Amino acid sequence: MNRTARVHLRDPRTVLVVVFVLSFVLLILSIYNLHTLESEKERAKVYTIAANYSYDIKFNLDRALSSTYTLQALLTQNDGGFIRNFEEIAEEILPSYPGVIELAIAPRGIIQQVAPLQGNEKALGLNLFEAKTQNKESFLARESGKLTLAGPLDLTQGGIGLVGRLPIFEDRDNKEHFWGFVAAVIRISEIFDNAKIAQLDQEELMYEMWRIHPDSKEKQIILSSTRTPLIDPVVYTFDVPNGTWTIAISPEKGWGSPVLFMARVLMALMFALMLAYMAKLVVELKITKVALESQVLQTTGEKNVLARQFEVLLNAIPDLIWLKDPNGIYLFCNKAFERLYGAKEHEIVGKSDYDFVNFQLADFFRTHDIIAMDAKEPVRNEEELSFKEDGYNGLFETIKTPVFDKNSELLGVLGVSRDITARREDEEKIQKLEYFDPLTSLPNKLQLRLRVEHDLKIVQHQNEQLAVLFIDFDHFKNINDTLGHAIGDELLVKVSKRLKPLLRQVDTLSRQGGDEFVVILPGVSVDDAAHMAKRLLQAIEQPIKLDTNELIVTASIGIALYPNDGADIDTLFKSADAAMYLAKQNGRNNYRFFTSEIQSRSARILSLENALRYAHTRGELSLHYQPQISLSDGKIVGVEALIRWNHPDFGMISPVEFIPIAEESGQILLIGEWVMRTAATRMKQWMDMGFPAMSVAVNLSAVQFHHAHLSKLVSTIIDEVKLPPWFLEIELTESAAAQNPLHAIETMNELSEKGIRLSIDDFGTGYSSLSYLKCFKVYKLKIDQSFIRDIGIDPEDREIVKIIIALGKSLGLKTIAEGVETKEQLDFLKENGCDEAQGYYFSEPLNVTDIEALLRAPEIILRKNNSN
Ligand SMILES: Nc1nc2c(ncn2[C@@H]2O[C@@H]3COP(=O)(O)O[C@H]4[C@@H](O)[C@H](n5cnc6c(=O)[nH]c(N)nc65)O[C@@H]4COP(=O)(O)O[C@H]3[C@H]2O)c(=O)[nH]1
């Protein structure tokens, strides 16, 4: 068996086939692994896309379905289960629920009112328990007491739609009795349009959305971008009322790049062929040499034809090929090799490497010759070679193979060197893409994990600490939204260049994506970490010049320390993230260490964030109103609307706690819109009820203020409610306006052109520059309650209040003091010419019934204002 194998391996063609098959199989396996890895990455990316679109579709669907809660509220206000002016009311509220095309009221399940009536007349009198296509959901809604969703089904108005049905129960004899339904018909195409699902086409992704039909149990396609079946798609399922929807996405061109795959296979084929060819050459060389030897013995001085052919062949190969005897003396070399030493073959043969290169390099070559001879098999190494002939410098892969005669006597070493400079550069490029952020060239998430794993092992061994700093820019989204992503990207690059020099060699600065950066400081103390956080914050807040803008950005930093705040990467990152969240809540531009208190807090924040998503539709939000009093005559000149959240399990939650959560989770836009609409509607009602003219002030969060469509939204609401604009006042914190003053001026101009009044809340606590204040279209300055609180004991606060009042007068602005609790505070404000006041001294914020009672008895306030 062994003998046969030997005989075969002396045949160059057998060697060619064996080497080709082996090398090709190995290369194909590696290529396949690489391809699988790339496909996995692509799938992970598509999974995130599927999750995002699912969230948007669900968000739009929930918003449309929440119209049924509005109908429920209207029903509760209209006794007898009949809504008067239903068509007009529906016309007003429908624009707030994109996708909803019809609203219906169905006492005992029989539709009695529909809006709009035109085109939907047929629905009147329809018994929802008997309608074949959707009666199942009607029974389900009545039995479960929950909102149900029917469809997709064909709409009588044309197109495909969904029907959301909310059962209403009335309380009789201390028991809940089914009263009927309120329903909303939703055009499904609008839901998908709002979620911008068609953008997937531009990303060359095919998609399909389906559900399992409750009756047939078969897959019902809701939406599909293609008729052909998706290839091994990524699937994401999400809940809708009484069911689930599934979105499947796959790339049009298939996973991974088939073209790249084929190119690699082709390269592997070529490489395997070359390798096999070389192996064949080596065997032929050996055979030739043996033949030569015998010929030399037989015919002295006569050149062999075979040797000449062999020489021609070797010289045609671009790789360097040479043969040395066991002492390192050259026996022959090809033309390519001559280039290396800048000498002809006859000048090289008979000499050693020591005759051509420095001692160190010659030693290196010799060592590898010896390793190959000792190993008795081919040995591979990589080396940098400089060519004497033309100065070329490159990376070479060298294979040294010991050569034996037929008696197993060592004849020498055959060397073959191949230039792999370009291949290595390509490999490095691929590696860079995999491990580094393309924008900032900083280590990415993957590389960061590797480094932290490595650093953790070292600090663990040396019994030291390691700090993880999570850096997140404050309100970075506003920069992207207002100045564009290109400016946002440039800013990230500039800031990262600023931060890098502050770190030591052993530290790591990484970009996680978006505006999130992570710094790893191995072997540091708590004080070192705090010191570094301060330095990073200072470096970030230095003004940055971008294009024509000069921007000031700040950041918040959360710090977690190994081993106290986590023994592994994931726990440490979670802790640093939670600490960073708290730093943001604490006014931003600061840093926080992780504590056990944060641990329990972050769990609460998560629960609140989740519960807040349903607070609006479940009617848990309400507004309280606090009167604002003119100090000259004691009249109520306005009210401030303050939001309240009463959760069935958590109880009353302060806006101080949940507004930042709403801002961070993006829910503030919906909540803020609800506050403005509710406050404006209430004020219009009070006007219609004959209460004296006054304004209603609503708080605007910085996120709302910097949102692109703010002034359009405000106009829509006041037009919708028919409230004269000057009765609506918007309170904006000083810091929100100062974040991006140029954009603030533009937005304020738009709002004031519409006649809406603006006041600066918490005035005195921020950093308003006077030059900007002059440009701000502001009507009123609201003196922060922290100054009013200590008027009686702190002379500095008294001075600040006097200065703000004087500043207001000089700029022609009204001043209002908030948090007035005592008569002394009131007297001081009157003496110094403050225009208005608000606070517990006059009244706490009151619910609608109580504030209406107070508005009917204004003498209570008058007496308090005039008492001596
Ligand atoms: N100690 C003391 N406090 C007084 C007195 N008079 C009024 N207050 C309280 O001071 C806060 C004044 O509102 P703010 O400065 O705008 O501060 C508000 C505002 O920044 C925010 N907020 C409230 N409602 C909304 C809203 O609808 N949207 C937004 N974005 N923020 C809101 O939450 C903050 C806190 O709201 P509240 O808890 O309702 O607290 C209110 C009010 O109840 C007093 O004499 N003494």
Ligand as a Chemical Component Dictionary entry (heavy atoms), coordinates in Angstrom:
data_LIG
# 
_chem_comp.id                   LIG 
_chem_comp.type                 NON-POLYMER 
_chem_comp.pdbx_formal_charge   0 
_chem_comp.three_letter_code    LIG 
# 
loop_
_chem_comp_atom.comp_id 
_chem_comp_atom.atom_id 
_chem_comp_atom.alt_atom_id 
_chem_comp_atom.type_symbol 
_chem_comp_atom.charge 
_chem_comp_atom.model_Cartn_x 
_chem_comp_atom.model_Cartn_y 
_chem_comp_atom.model_Cartn_z 
_chem_comp_atom.pdbx_ordinal 
LIG N1  N1  N 0 -42.849 73.942 45.065 1  
LIG C1  C1  C 0 -43.788 74.557 44.349 2  
LIG N2  N2  N 0 -44.112 74.052 43.129 3  
LIG C2  C2  C 0 -45.064 74.712 42.414 4  
LIG C3  C3  C 0 -45.724 75.860 42.899 5  
LIG N3  N3  N 0 -46.602 76.256 41.948 6  
LIG C4  C4  C 0 -46.496 75.375 40.909 7  
LIG N4  N4  N 0 -45.575 74.423 41.196 8  
LIG C5  C5  C 0 -45.119 73.311 40.362 9  
LIG O1  O1  O 0 -44.036 73.778 39.603 10 
LIG C6  C6  C 0 -44.046 73.171 38.312 11 
LIG C7  C7  C 0 -44.096 74.266 37.291 12 
LIG O2  O2  O 0 -43.970 73.788 36.015 13 
LIG P1  P1  P 0 -42.640 73.827 35.156 14 
LIG O3  O3  O 0 -41.594 74.685 35.751 15 
LIG O4  O4  O 0 -43.054 74.161 33.773 16 
LIG O5  O5  O 0 -42.093 72.322 35.239 17 
LIG C8  C8  C 0 -42.870 71.280 34.701 18 
LIG C9  C9  C 0 -42.544 71.026 33.255 19 
LIG O6  O6  O 0 -41.170 71.212 33.014 20 
LIG C10 C10 C 0 -42.870 69.549 33.123 21 
LIG N5  N5  N 0 -44.204 69.405 32.519 22 
LIG C11 C11 C 0 -45.421 69.409 33.116 23 
LIG N6  N6  N 0 -46.386 69.256 32.188 24 
LIG C12 C12 C 0 -45.778 69.169 30.993 25 
LIG C13 C13 C 0 -46.216 69.007 29.643 26 
LIG O7  O7  O 0 -47.412 68.939 29.328 27 
LIG N7  N7  N 0 -45.253 68.960 28.658 28 
LIG C14 C14 C 0 -43.918 69.062 28.958 29 
LIG N8  N8  N 0 -43.030 68.997 27.962 30 
LIG N9  N9  N 0 -43.470 69.216 30.199 31 
LIG C15 C15 C 0 -44.385 69.278 31.217 32 
LIG O8  O8  O 0 -42.835 68.957 34.378 33 
LIG C16 C16 C 0 -42.464 69.967 35.335 34 
LIG C17 C17 C 0 -43.104 69.703 36.659 35 
LIG O9  O9  O 0 -44.465 69.775 36.591 36 
LIG P2  P2  P 0 -45.334 69.699 37.934 37 
LIG O10 O10 O 0 -44.926 68.511 38.716 38 
LIG O11 O11 O 0 -46.755 69.797 37.496 39 
LIG O12 O12 O 0 -44.893 70.968 38.712 40 
LIG C18 C18 C 0 -45.281 72.254 38.295 41 
LIG C19 C19 C 0 -46.172 72.883 39.376 42 
LIG O13 O13 O 0 -47.094 71.980 39.948 43 
LIG C20 C20 C 0 -45.357 76.347 44.203 44 
LIG O14 O14 O 0 -45.869 77.339 44.682 45 
LIG N10 N10 N 0 -44.393 75.657 44.868 46 
# 
loop_
_chem_comp_bond.comp_id 
_chem_comp_bond.atom_id_1 
_chem_comp_bond.atom_id_2 
_chem_comp_bond.value_order 
_chem_comp_bond.pdbx_ordinal 
LIG N1  C1  SING 1  
LIG C1  N2  DOUB 2  
LIG C1  N10 SING 3  
LIG N2  C2  SING 4  
LIG C2  C3  DOUB 5  
LIG C2  N4  SING 6  
LIG C3  N3  SING 7  
LIG C3  C20 SING 8  
LIG N3  C4  DOUB 9  
LIG C4  N4  SING 10 
LIG N4  C5  SING 11 
LIG C5  O1  SING 12 
LIG C5  C19 SING 13 
LIG O1  C6  SING 14 
LIG C6  C7  SING 15 
LIG C6  C18 SING 16 
LIG C7  O2  SING 17 
LIG O2  P1  SING 18 
LIG P1  O3  DOUB 19 
LIG P1  O4  SING 20 
LIG P1  O5  SING 21 
LIG O5  C8  SING 22 
LIG C8  C9  SING 23 
LIG C8  C16 SING 24 
LIG C9  O6  SING 25 
LIG C9  C10 SING 26 
LIG C10 N5  SING 27 
LIG C10 O8  SING 28 
LIG N5  C11 SING 29 
LIG N5  C15 SING 30 
LIG C11 N6  DOUB 31 
LIG N6  C12 SING 32 
LIG C12 C13 SING 33 
LIG C12 C15 DOUB 34 
LIG C13 O7  DOUB 35 
LIG C13 N7  SING 36 
LIG N7  C14 SING 37 
LIG C14 N8  SING 38 
LIG C14 N9  DOUB 39 
LIG N9  C15 SING 40 
LIG O8  C16 SING 41 
LIG C16 C17 SING 42 
LIG C17 O9  SING 43 
LIG O9  P2  SING 44 
LIG P2  O10 DOUB 45 
LIG P2  O11 SING 46 
LIG P2  O12 SING 47 
LIG O12 C18 SING 48 
LIG C18 C19 SING 49 
LIG C19 O13 SING 50 
LIG C20 O14 DOUB 51 
LIG C20 N10 SING 52 
# 
